[in-house]
Amino acid sequence: MVRLKAQQPRRNGGKGGLGGARGGRKGRERVSQGIPRRSKSYENLLTRCDPQELTREEAPAETTEVSEVVGGEDALGTLTDPNLVVDGEAGTAPKEASVAELLKFTVPTMGIWLASPILSLVDATVVGSQSVVELAALTPGTVLVDYLVYVFTFLGIATTNILSVTVAERNAKKTESRLNDALTLGLVCGVVLGGLIFVVNGKLFPMVIGAGAQELVKPASVYASIRALGVPFALVGMVLNCAFLASKNTRIPLISTLIGGFVNLGGDIALVNYLGWGIAGAAWATVLSQLLTVVVLCAYASGTFAGMPFRMRMKVPKLSSLLEFVRIAGPVSIILLSKVVVFSVVSLSAANLGATASAAHTLLFNVFLFFCVPGDSLNQCAQTFLPPVAGILKSEKVLKTRIILTGNVIGVANVILALLLIFCFPQILTTDALVTRALQGCGALLSLVLFLHPFGISTEGILMATKEFDYLLGTYIINMLCMLGTVKLIGATGPNLSKVWISLAFMQVLRLAANMRKIIPQQMKRIPKTA
């Protein structure tokens, strides 16, 4: 996004000007007829519409060649507003997204993010139909794999923040470079992380699973070892998904997610139910779906990306590019790690309550992840739409308000749907009477957590989009310490499943309070007349 200053038009049609400009009778005749001469550089400008990408030969000498790109100019093509910020993609001043535009982006994004929790529910249901022990083992297995992968979501967040600006500027060279850097980082991190999970899970599970639930160790280790093979595909796919979303393209990620989801569903049914592979079959189905999702995304990204030429390749990132990622990824990775620590401690404390309580917690947590998706979509929405209007105070303020109000509506919808699922249709989740009773005993607490989550995660997305990473980092460290103290207190007073979910509700309250403490003063500020 570039600020263009208006300059007086050259009336003699000088070099690079709009009036046919290199002199000569033919050029003067075209000016007298009101027809600007279109030089090669002018055509390139209309096509690329990115002043940052102009070479010395393409750039106008003293005028701004935007008469057919930007509205609001006079008859000679001079910009009438010297403070106008030009969006390189559309050629218009950036404007906050309307509610309709937010919904148009958010609804397909919900479909993308819903795939994982839906498939987790399918995994839990299919595996649980074969063995309650293997269903309980899914909790430590998914905690180890999915939570460690979740820590590396900082790659996707950094990709979104960087590409949402370069795509808006139509900076093809920088977009290609940064996306290839992100893909390289994702692949390298995926190989290292997958190898680490494969090596250490066998030694880790006996240490974290209580003595009363050692029957969960072997199936959890089998699940984690197989899932480790898919970690590189998971991280590369995440980077590509976030790149497409940064360009406001929700169709391609949705298509790839649906294809991968059908493969996972078919694999679960075939490998678990028909071949009897149990928890191992569910893990292989997930890995195959991750691989196919990456193949589909790469096929769509090959050749062009966001309407710009793009060549996918492995490359060693330059220091400047690495620093750009590190400035975002550094604090975000610690924020995500603190989330993982909290959820891991809570889930592992539930695993020590026995097979029934652990199975109920697995289902409750999968329901929680399922209904988290609308809020997560708002988080993505904030990171996609806010950076291009950064610095335009009125647009920022209006967009933040719209995102927060949408979170209110989603929170109410979450409560209604979750209560219906837990109390009216529990057979969708389990047919075991003891597990059903444990589920319904925590139904009200689950609804409270789901009501608070959209508020917390959408405001978190606002703070990330406005680069308030240091503030978020501090609040999450405090939140993590409070949660660890709460879990320890629960253990000292006699743990049960209800207390576990009380601690999760406490976490949501702390996060929302901290985020609003930062956002409310910003929203209350008066906008200067020049903004």
N, C-alpha and C positions, 0 to 999 in steps of 0.2 A: 504494500500500500504506500503510495508516494504522494507527497504534497506538491502540487504543481502551482507555480506562481504565474499569474497573468502578466503578459508583456504586450507592449504596443505592437501591432502588426506592421510589417515592413511594407510600405506602400510602393516601393520600387520593384517588388518581386525579387528580392535578393536571394542569395543561395540558400536553399533549404526552406524558403518561405512558402506560404500557401498560395501565393499569387503567381505561380508559374515561373517561377523564380529563377533562374540562372540568366535573366535578361533576355533580350531578343524580341522581335516583333510578334512572333507566334505566341510567346508567353503573354505579352501585353494584350494581344487580342483576346486570349482566353480570360484574362482578368476582367477586361471590359465587358465580356459577356457573362461575367459572374460564375465562370467555370474554373475552379482551382485545378492547376496542373497536378496530376498524380504521379509523382516520381516513384522510383522503385522503393526508396526508403519510406515514402508515405504509405505505399501498399503494405510493406512489412510492418509498419506501425499499426495499421488497421488490423492486420492479421494477428500480431502478437500482443499488441496493446499493453506493452510493459516498458515504460521509460527506462527502467533499470537495465534492460537487456539491449538497448540501442548501442550500436557501435558509433565511432566518430563519424563515419560516412553516413550512417542512417539518421543521426541526431540532427534536428533543425538547428540552424545557426543561432537565431535569436528568438524565434517564435516557437509556439507549442502546437504541433500538428495534431489537433484533436477535434477539428470542427465536426467530424462525422462520428466521433466516438463519445464525446461528452455533451450532455444536454446543458443548456444554460449559457451558451456562448452568443456573441453578437453575430452580425451578418458576415463579418470577415473571419470568423472562427476564433475570436479572442475570448478567453474565459472571462465571464463577467464576475465571478466570485473568486478572488485571489486566495481565499482560505479553503476552497473546495478540496477535499481529499478524494482522490480518484481511486476507485476499485478497479484494478487492472482487468478483472475477468468480465465484469459487466459494463465497465466504463461509466459507472455512476457513483455518486457519493454513497459510502457504506451506510446501511440503515439497519436498525435492530429488526430481528425477525418477528413477524406477527405470530399470534397464537396458532393460526392455521399452518404457517410454515414450520413452527416447532412441532406440531402434531404430525405433519407430513413426514418429518424427519424421525420423530420419536417412535411412531407406531411400527414402521419397518425395523427400526433398531431394536425394539422390544422383541420382535420375532427372532432377530439374530441372537440376542442374549438369552432368550427363553430356551433355546435349543439345549444348552448345557444342563440347566436344572431339570428340564423335562426328561432328558436322557438319564440323568442321575436318578430321577424317580423311577424310570423304566428299569434301570439297573437294579435298584433296590427291590422293586416289585418282583422282577423275574428271578433274581437271586434268592429273595426271601421265600418264594414259592417252592424252592428246592431245599433250603436249609436256613434255619434261624441263626445258627452259629456263623455261617458265611455272611448273612445279612449284617450281623453285628460287627463282623470283621471289616466290612466296607468302611466303617467310620475311621479307624486308624489308617487304613490303606489310602482312602481319599484325602485324609488330613495331610499325610506326608506328601503325596504327589501334587494334588490340586493346590494346596496352600503354598508350597514352594514355587510352583508355576505362577501362582497369583502374585508372589513377591516381584516377579519379573514383569508384571503389568506396567511397571515404570517405562518399559520400552514402548508399549502402546501409547501411554499417556504422552511421552516425549514426542513420539511420531505425530500424534494428533496436534499437539501444540505448535510444532514446527511447520508441518505441512499445511495446516489450515491457513497460515499466513502466506507461504510461498505459492500455494495454489490460487489464493485470492489475488496475488500479485501477477499471476500467470508467468512466473519465473521458472521456465521449463528446465533450465540447466541446474538450478539449485534444487528444484523438486526431485529431479532424477538422482542427483548426488546424495541428498539427504535420505531418500527412500532406500537406495542401495546400501548406504551406511547402516540404516536401521535393520535391514534384512540380514546383513552380515553379522551385526551384533546379536540379532535374535538367533541365528543359526549357531554361532559360537557358544553363546550362553546356554542354548538348548542342549548341545552335545555335552558340555561340561556338567550341567545340572542333571541330565539324564544318567550320565555315568556315575555321578555321586549317589543318586538315589538307588541305582542298581547295586552298588557296592555296599552301602551302609545299612540298607533297610533290615537285613537279616540280623544285624547286631543291635539295631536301635529298638525294634519292636519289643523284644523281651525286657528291655529296660523301662519302657514307658507304659506297657500294659501291665496292670496289676496282677498279683499272684493268683487272685481268684478268677482270672479270665485268660489264663495262658492258652486255652484252646483256640483263641483268636489269632495267635501269633503266626502259625503256619499259613492259613488262608490269606491273612493280611500281607504277609511277605510275598506270596505268589502274585497277588494282585499288583502290589507296588513294583515288583521286578518287571512285569510285562508292561505296565503303564510307563515305566521309565523309557522304554524304547520309543514312545510317541512324544516325548517332551520336546525334541527339536522341531517336530511338525507343529506342536501346539504353539510354540513361541513365534515361529515364522508365520503361521496362520494368523496369530493375534496382530502382528505388525501389519500384515497386508489388510486385514479387516479395518484396523484403525486408520490406515492410509486412505482407504476408500471412503470411510466415514468422514475423514478430514476434508475430503473433496465434496462432501455432501451427497455422495453416491451410496444409497442404501440398498439398491437393487442387487448389485453383484455380491456383496457379503450375504444378503438374504438367500440368494440362489445357492451359493456354496454351502451355507449352513444347512439348508433344507436337504441338499444332496447328501452331505455328511450325516445328517440326522437319520435319514432313511437307511443308510448303510449300517449305522449303529443299532437302530431298532431291529433290522433284519438279522444282524449278527447276534444280537442278544437272544432272539427267538431261536435261531438255528443252533448256535453254539451252546447255549445254556439249557434250553428246554429239550431240543431234539438230540444233540450229541452228548449232553450230560457233562459238559466241561465245568459247570458251576461258576464260581467267582473268576476263574481263569478265562472262561469264555467271554464274560462281560468285559474283562480287561482287553482282550484281543479285539473285540468289536469296537471299543473306544479308539484303540490305536489305528485300526483300519479307517475309521471315519475321519480321524485327524489327518491322515495321509491323503485321503481323497479330497478333503476340503482344501488343503494346500495346493494340490494339483489344479483344481478348478480355479482358485484365485490367481495362480501364476498364469494360467492360460488367458484369463481376462486382462491381466496387467501387461502381458507381453505385447510390445509394439507401441501402445499408447496408454497413457494414464491421465485421467481428468482432461481429455481432449488435447494433451500435449505429447510429443514424441517421448518414448521411454524405452530404455534398453536395460533389462535386468541383468546384473552381473555382480560377481563377488569382487569386492574392493577393500583395500585397507583404508579405513577412514582417516582423513587428515586431522591434525591436531585441533584446528578450529572447529571442525564438525564434532569431534569427540567432546570438546569443551561445551558446545551447545547442548549436546545430549546430557552431559554430566550436570550442567547447571539445573536441569529439570529432573533428571533421573536420580541424582544423589539424594536430595531430601525426600523425593517421592518413594524411593526404594525403602528408606527407613520407616516412612509412614505405613507402607504396605506391610513391612516386616512386623511392625507393632500390631497391626490387625491380625496377622497370621499367628503371632504369639498368643494373643487373647483368644482367638477362636480355637487354636490348638489346645491350649490349657483347658478351656471349657469342655471341648469335645472329649479329650482324654479323661477328664474327671467324670464325664458321663459314661465312658467305656468301663470304668471301674465300678459302676453300680450294678453290674450283672448283665446277662444276655438280654433279658426283657427290657430293662430300662435303656440299655444301649441301643437296642433295635428301635425303640420308640424315639429316642433322641435322633437316630439316623433319619427316620422319616420326618420328624419335626424340622430338622435342620434342612432337609431337602425341600420341604414345603416353604421354609423361610427363604432359601435361595431362589426358588421359583418366583415368589412374590417380590423378591428384591429387584427383579428385572426392570419393571417400569421406572423405579428410582434410579437404577444404574443407567437407563437410557437417558434420563434427564441430566445425569452427570456428564455423559458423552455429549449431549446436546449443548451444555454450557461450554465445554471445551472446544466444540466445533464453531459455535456462533459468536462467542464473546471475543476471542482474540482479534478477528478482523475489525471490530469496532472499538478496540482498545484506545483509550484516550478521548473518545467522543462521549463526554460525561452523560449527556441526556440519553443516548442510545444504550449505554451500559446500564444505567439505572432502570430504564423501562424493561430491558431484557431480563435483568436479575429479578425484578418483581414478577414478571410473567413466569419465569422458571419456578420460583418459590410457590406461587399460587397453584401452579399445575401440580406441584408436589403435594399440596394440601388435598387436592381431589384424589390423587392416587393413593394417599394414605387411607382415606375413608373407604375407597374401593377395596384395598387390600384387606381391611378388617372384615368387611362383609363377606368377601369370597373365602377367606381363610376359615371363618367361623362356619360357613356352610359346608366346606370340605371336611373339617374335623368332626363336626357334630352331626351332620346330616348324611354325609357320604364317606364314612371312614373305610368302608369296604374297598374303595378305590385304592387305598394305601396298604391295607393289611386285613387278613381274615382271622388273625390270631386274637382271641378275646382279651388276653392279658395285655398285649401290646396296644390294643384299641383303648383299653381303660387308661393306660399310662398316657397315651396320646391326648385323650380328652381331658385328663387332669391338668395338662399344661396348655390347653387350647386358648384360654383367656390371656395367658402371658405371651403366647406366640402372637396373638392379635395386637397386643400392645407394642411389641417389638416391630411388627410390620407397619403399624401406624406411624411410628417415629422414624423408621428407616428412610422413606422418601424425602422427608425434611432434611435429615442429616446428610444423605449422600448427594442431594442436589445442591445444597449449600457448599458442600465440599468441592463439587465440580466448579462452582462459581469461584471459590478461592484458588483452585488450581489454575483456572483459565486466566485469572488476574495475577498469577505468579506470586501468590501469598504462601509460598512453600515453607519458608522459615516459621511462619506462624502456625501452619498446620503441623509441622514437625514437632514444635513445642507442645501443642495441645495433645497430640497423639502419644507422646512420651508420658505426659501426665496421666492421660486416660489409661494407658497400658499399666502403669504402676498402680493406679486405683483398682483396676480390674484384677490384677494379680493378688492384691491385698484382699479383695472381695472373695476370690476363689479360695484363698487360704483360710479365710474366716468361715466359709461354707464347709470346708473340710474339717475344721476344728469343731464345728457345732453339729456335725452329722449330715453328710451329703445326701441329697435326694434330687430327683429330676426337676422338681419345681424350683429349688434354689438355684440350679444351674441356669434356668431361663430367667429368673429374677436378675441374675448377674448380667445376662445379655441385655435385658431392658435397661439396666443401670448404665451400661456402656452407651446405648443409643441416646439416653438423656444427656450424658456428659458431652458427647460429640455435638449434638444439636446446640446445646447451650454455648459451647466454645465457638462454634461457627457463627452463630447469630451475634455473639458479642463483637465480632469483627465486622459483620455485614451491616448490621443496623446503623451504626454511626456513619458508614459510607452512604447508605441510602437516605439518611437524614440531612446530608450536606446540601446546601443550596447550590444550584448550578449557576455559574457566572453567565452573564448575558452573552459573552463571546464564545462560550462552549458550544 
